[in-house]
Amino acid sequence: MRFASQWYDRHKAELSAIKTYDELETYFQGGELEQAFRNFALSQDKLSCTEAEWTRTKTYMMPQVRALVGRYSPLGENAFYRLYLPIDKTVEKAKEL
């Protein structure tokens, strides 16, 4: 949450201009958000990981980061859930029960 809040503080104008999910997806393309998150993580309690560890975990971590940042766009909570639910296995597990 802290990273997403700081990202919003620095990119408020860009995020505030986003009106559609396609625009939000386009905004997230490229590596700027990912690299900024990795730098943020490294700055917190000396948290670090190898490139191999990052490659394994980023497919789970980055959708969460994008969801938290997307929540700050005008799309709000809808953006959060649209970006987060594809990796959230809770509903899938509940259906199995």
C-alpha positions in Angstrom: 0.0 0.0 0.0 2.8 2.4 0.9 4.4 2.0 -2.5 1.1 2.5 -4.4 0.4 5.7 -2.3 3.9 7.0 -3.1 3.5 6.2 -6.7 0.2 8.1 -6.9 1.8 11.1 -5.2 4.4 11.2 -7.9 2.1 10.3 -10.9 -1.2 11.9 -9.8 -1.8 13.8 -13.1 -1.1 10.7 -15.2 -3.3 8.4 -13.1 -6.1 10.9 -12.8 -6.3 11.2 -16.6 -7.1 7.4 -17.0 -10.7 6.8 -17.9 -10.8 3.3 -19.4 -9.3 -0.1 -18.5 -7.4 -0.1 -21.9 -5.8 3.2 -20.9 -4.9 1.7 -17.5 -3.3 -1.4 -19.1 -1.4 0.8 -21.5 -0.2 2.9 -18.6 1.2 -0.2 -17.0 3.1 -1.4 -20.0 6.8 -1.0 -20.0 9.0 -1.6 -17.0 8.9 1.6 -15.1 6.4 0.5 -12.4 8.1 -2.9 -12.0 11.6 -1.4 -11.6 10.2 1.3 -9.2 8.6 -1.4 -7.1 11.8 -3.4 -7.0 13.8 -0.3 -5.9 11.2 0.4 -3.3 11.4 -3.1 -1.9 15.1 -3.0 -1.8 14.9 0.2 0.2 12.7 -1.4 2.9 14.5 -3.4 5.5 17.2 -4.4 3.0 14.7 -6.7 1.3 16.3 -8.2 -1.8 16.0 -11.2 -4.1 17.9 -12.8 -6.8 16.9 -12.3 -10.4 15.7 -15.9 -10.5 13.5 -15.3 -7.4 12.1 -12.2 -8.9 11.3 -14.0 -12.1 9.4 -16.7 -10.1 7.4 -14.2 -8.0 6.7 -11.2 -10.2 3.8 -12.9 -12.0 2.1 -13.0 -8.6 3.5 -9.7 -7.1 3.1 -7.3 -10.0 -0.6 -7.8 -10.6 -1.1 -6.9 -6.9 1.0 -3.8 -7.3 -0.8 -2.8 -10.5 -4.1 -3.4 -8.7 -3.1 -1.2 -5.8 -1.9 1.6 -8.1 -4.9 1.2 -10.3 -7.1 1.8 -7.3 -5.8 5.4 -7.4 -7.1 6.0 -10.9 -10.7 7.2 -11.5 -11.6 3.6 -12.1 -11.1 3.0 -8.3 -12.1 -0.3 -6.7 -13.3 -1.6 -10.0 -9.7 -1.4 -11.4 -8.3 -3.0 -8.2 -10.6 -6.1 -8.6 -10.2 -6.3 -12.3 -6.5 -6.5 -11.9 -6.3 -8.5 -8.8 -9.0 -11.2 -9.3 -7.2 -13.1 -12.1 -4.4 -14.1 -9.6 -6.7 -14.5 -6.5 -7.4 -18.1 -6.1 -10.0 -17.7 -3.2 -13.1 -17.8 -5.4 -11.7 -20.8 -7.3 -11.0 -22.7 -4.1 -14.4 -21.9 -2.7 -16.0 -23.3 -5.8 -14.1 -26.5 -5.3 -15.7 -26.9 -1.9 
